[in-house]
Amino acid sequence: MDVHVVGIGEVLWDLLLTGPQLGGAPANFAYHAHALGAQTHVITSVGNDDYGREIIRRFQAMGLSDAAVQVDETAPTGTATVTLSGDGLAHFTIQENVAWDHIALTSEAAAVVSQADAICFGSLAQRSELSRHTIQRLIAATPANALRVFDINLRQQFYSRDVIERSLQLANVLKLNDDELPSLAAMFNLTRSTENQMEQLARAFSLRVVALTRGANGSLLYRKDEEEVWWSECLSRPVQVVDTVGAGDSFTAALVLGLLRKMDLDEINMLADEVARYVCSQAGATPPMPAEFARKFSMAPE
């Protein structure tokens, strides 16, 4: 069975010392979901400039549909300056007032969302009023049984409690990392252990799944179906890190494919960690993905 997956929000060029690399969490997510076997679309906006034309060309080369990619005639294509610390961790300085700050509610975007089995969005692209309105309208318009994944992705000062709270209300899956959970704990007065905080978020916002990534310490998944609750902890194995750009987005893509394929929670966690470790071992956010990963998802029950 084909699954239709959508990433909505920012697309940009990560300006690394080694040269520009295609980035932006929703676009990274869509690339990895496609590499793992999904049909994917990206809803975003690029400038009418060389960077924007290269993004569309790159999407086509990667097999991503550009049907819902808008071209802004005035704002430039987004960029982010990326510096890497000694352990390969990425630190971003993100340009403001760029094309993805002006994502419009188009008929093409509405058509893509109406067919979605899963849609992934974050907080960064909601920093402008226009894109925030568009993203929230489109998330609300997804089919009732679709996965609505809020990959929170806190960046610089580009978020607020109102945006986070509304996004959690729209979502049924939350993905965050161990740097972001303390911010949510302070924001929503979450207490006690990590597991308690994840469960409090799930209960407060009726979330089906909460996924916490913890870098070299692996990942923790919470899942609730009706009255049953499952937990899965995966302790990551060592990997030679080139950079961490895009690793979290690849984890989210694998999580989504596993949930759509109705895989066991421990298997999802193990495969998502394996995919993310591979991306950490490569340069940039969207390295070529080994075919073995897609095979593992294609063999899963549906």
C-alpha positions in Angstrom: 0.0 0.0 0.0 1.3 3.4 -0.9 1.5 6.0 1.9 1.3 9.7 1.2 3.5 11.9 3.5 3.7 15.7 3.5 6.3 18.0 5.0 5.1 21.6 5.5 7.2 24.7 6.4 10.7 25.9 5.8 13.2 24.9 3.1 16.6 26.5 3.0 20.2 26.2 2.3 22.5 25.3 5.2 25.6 27.3 4.5 28.3 25.0 5.8 32.1 25.6 5.5 32.1 22.8 2.9 29.5 24.6 0.8 25.7 24.9 0.7 23.6 21.9 1.7 19.9 21.6 1.2 18.1 21.8 4.5 15.0 22.8 6.4 13.3 20.3 8.7 10.1 19.6 6.7 12.1 19.2 3.5 14.6 16.9 5.2 11.8 14.9 6.6 10.1 14.6 3.2 13.4 13.5 1.6 14.0 10.8 4.2 10.3 9.6 4.1 10.6 9.2 0.3 13.9 7.4 0.6 12.2 5.0 3.1 9.4 4.3 0.6 6.7 6.9 0.9 5.2 9.2 -1.7 6.0 12.7 -0.5 5.2 16.3 -1.1 6.7 19.5 0.4 4.5 22.5 1.0 6.9 25.5 1.1 8.0 28.7 -0.7 11.2 29.6 -2.4 12.5 32.8 -4.0 12.6 33.5 -7.7 16.4 33.3 -7.6 19.2 30.8 -8.2 18.9 29.2 -4.8 15.2 28.7 -5.3 15.5 27.2 -8.8 18.2 24.9 -7.5 15.9 23.7 -4.7 13.2 22.8 -7.3 15.7 21.1 -9.4 17.0 19.2 -6.4 13.5 18.1 -5.4 12.9 16.7 -8.8 16.2 14.9 -8.8 15.4 13.4 -5.4 11.9 12.3 -6.5 10.1 14.8 -4.3 7.0 16.4 -5.8 7.3 20.2 -6.3 3.5 20.6 -7.0 3.0 22.5 -3.8 6.3 24.5 -3.9 5.4 28.2 -4.3 7.7 30.8 -5.9 7.8 34.2 -4.2 8.6 37.1 -6.5 10.0 39.4 -3.8 11.4 37.5 -0.8 14.6 35.5 -1.3 15.1 31.8 -0.7 15.9 31.0 2.9 19.4 30.3 4.1 21.0 29.4 7.5 24.6 29.8 8.6 25.7 26.6 10.3 28.6 26.2 12.5 29.7 22.8 14.0 31.1 22.3 17.4 33.9 19.8 18.0 31.5 16.9 18.5 29.7 17.6 15.2 26.7 19.3 16.8 25.1 21.9 14.5 24.3 25.5 15.5 22.1 27.6 13.2 21.7 31.3 12.5 18.6 31.6 10.3 17.9 34.5 7.9 14.6 36.3 8.4 11.9 37.6 6.0 12.5 34.9 3.4 10.2 33.1 1.0 9.0 30.5 3.5 7.8 33.3 5.8 5.1 33.9 3.0 3.6 30.4 2.5 0.1 31.0 1.1 -3.0 28.8 1.3 -3.2 27.6 -2.3 -5.5 25.0 -4.0 -2.4 22.9 -4.7 -1.5 22.8 -1.0 -5.1 22.0 0.0 -5.2 19.1 -2.6 -1.9 17.6 -1.3 -3.1 17.8 2.4 -6.4 16.1 1.5 -4.6 12.9 0.5 -2.1 12.9 3.4 -1.6 9.8 5.6 0.9 11.8 7.6 1.9 15.5 7.7 4.9 16.9 9.6 5.3 20.5 10.7 7.3 22.5 13.2 7.5 25.8 15.1 10.1 27.6 13.0 8.0 28.2 9.9 5.2 29.6 12.1 7.3 32.6 13.1 5.4 34.8 10.5 1.7 35.4 10.7 1.0 34.4 7.1 2.8 31.1 7.2 1.5 30.4 10.7 -2.1 30.9 9.5 -1.5 28.7 6.4 0.2 25.9 8.3 -2.4 25.7 11.0 -5.3 25.8 8.5 -3.7 23.0 6.4 -3.0 20.8 9.5 -6.6 21.1 10.6 -7.7 20.1 7.1 -5.9 16.7 7.1 -8.0 13.5 7.1 -9.3 12.5 10.5 -7.1 9.4 10.6 -3.9 11.1 9.4 -0.8 11.3 11.6 -0.2 15.0 12.4 3.4 15.2 13.6 4.6 18.2 15.5 8.4 18.1 15.3 8.9 21.0 17.6 12.3 22.1 16.3 13.0 25.2 18.6 15.3 27.6 16.9 16.8 30.8 18.3 14.0 33.1 19.4 11.5 32.0 16.7 8.8 30.4 18.9 6.3 31.3 21.6 4.0 29.5 24.0 1.0 30.4 21.9 2.4 28.8 18.8 3.6 25.7 20.7 0.3 25.2 22.5 -1.8 25.6 19.4 0.5 23.2 17.5 0.2 20.6 20.2 -3.6 20.9 20.1 -3.5 20.3 16.3 -1.0 17.4 16.5 -1.5 13.8 17.5 2.2 12.9 17.5 5.0 14.9 19.1 8.7 14.6 18.4 11.2 16.5 20.5 14.8 16.2 21.7 16.4 16.3 25.1 17.3 20.0 24.7 13.6 20.9 23.9 11.9 18.9 26.7 13.2 21.2 29.5 11.8 24.2 27.6 8.3 22.5 27.4 8.6 21.4 31.0 9.1 25.1 32.1 6.4 26.3 29.7 3.7 23.9 30.8 4.8 23.2 34.4 5.7 19.6 33.8 7.2 17.8 36.8 9.1 14.7 37.9 10.9 12.3 35.6 11.4 12.4 31.8 8.8 9.7 31.4 6.3 11.6 33.6 6.8 14.7 31.6 6.2 12.9 28.3 3.1 11.3 29.7 1.8 14.6 31.0 2.2 16.2 27.5 0.4 13.2 25.9 -2.5 13.5 28.3 -2.8 17.2 28.2 -2.9 17.3 24.4 -4.4 13.9 23.5 -1.3 12.8 21.8 -1.0 9.2 20.4 2.8 9.2 20.4 5.5 11.2 22.0 9.1 10.6 20.7 12.1 11.9 22.6 15.5 11.7 20.9 18.6 11.9 23.2 21.6 12.0 20.9 24.2 9.5 21.8 21.9 8.2 24.6 19.3 6.9 22.2 15.6 7.5 22.1 12.4 7.0 24.2 9.0 6.4 22.7 5.6 6.6 24.4 2.4 5.3 22.7 -1.2 5.2 23.8 -4.0 3.4 22.0 -7.4 3.8 23.8 -6.5 2.8 27.4 -3.3 0.8 26.6 0.1 2.5 27.0 3.4 1.2 25.6 7.0 2.4 26.2 10.1 1.7 24.1 13.7 2.7 25.0 16.5 2.3 22.5 20.1 2.8 23.6 22.1 4.0 20.7 25.3 2.4 19.5 28.4 4.5 18.9 28.9 6.1 15.5 31.6 8.3 14.0 29.8 11.6 13.7 30.5 13.8 10.7 27.6 16.2 11.6 24.2 15.9 13.2 22.3 18.0 10.6 19.1 16.2 9.5 19.5 13.3 11.9 16.5 14.2 13.9 14.4 14.7 10.7 15.4 11.2 9.5 14.4 9.8 12.9 11.0 11.4 12.5 10.6 10.0 8.9 11.4 6.5 10.1 9.0 6.9 13.1 6.2 8.0 10.7 6.8 5.1 8.3 6.9 2.6 11.1 3.6 3.9 12.6 1.9 3.9 9.2 3.2 0.3 8.5 1.8 -0.7 12.0 5.2 -2.0 13.1 6.0 -3.0 16.7 7.1 0.0 18.8 10.5 -1.4 19.7 11.2 -2.2 16.0 10.2 1.3 15.0 12.6 2.7 17.7 15.5 0.5 16.7 15.1 1.3 13.0 14.7 5.0 13.5 17.8 5.1 15.7 19.7 3.1 13.0 18.6 5.6 10.3 19.5 8.6 12.4 23.0 7.2 13.2 23.6 6.6 9.5 22.7 10.3 8.8 25.1 11.4 11.6 27.9 9.5 9.8 27.4 11.4 6.6 27.9 15.1 5.6 24.7 17.2 5.3 21.0 16.6 6.0 20.0 14.6 3.0 22.8 12.0 2.1 21.9 9.1 -0.2 20.0 6.5 1.8 21.0 2.8 1.7 18.3 0.8 0.0 18.3 -1.7 2.9 16.4 0.8 5.0 13.5 1.0 2.6 13.5 -2.8 2.3 13.0 -3.1 6.0 10.0 -0.8 5.9 8.5 -2.5 2.8 8.6 -5.9 4.6 6.6 -4.5 7.5 3.0 -5.5 7.9 0.3 -2.9 6.9 
